[in-house]
Amino acid sequence: ALKKPTALAASNSTRPRDPPMSTIEGLDPRAAVADMADAFDDYVCDAGDALEAALKGLPELAENHQDIEQGVDRWLLKVQRAADVSFDRFEASALEESFHVPDG
């Protein structure tokens, strides 16, 4: 569920923003967010592989291996598409809110 902006968030959105930090003690914020998205993608692929192996291991599904592969591939695609949208929002929010540090 989406949250409605609070009065504080609304007042913060009108104040001038500092430029985004290019690095924080050697950390590139964009690379850090990209690494999080890549790690999520790796975990989802690992989960898909485990699901496929578990389903193929069931004797009652022995003749459905192609259907299992196609189903898991479709599931992976849907999860990855949803994650892409979510990580795009997360990246925008993180770069706007978390990685803006005021001077002084």
Secondary structure as GFF3:
##gff-version 3
##sequence-region A 1 104
A	DSSP	alpha_helix	7	14	.	.	.	ID=ss1
A	DSSP	alpha_helix	29	56	.	.	.	ID=ss2
A	DSSP	three_ten_helix	59	61	.	.	.	ID=ss3
A	DSSP	alpha_helix	65	93	.	.	.	ID=ss4
A	DSSP	pi_helix	94	98	.	.	.	ID=ss5
###
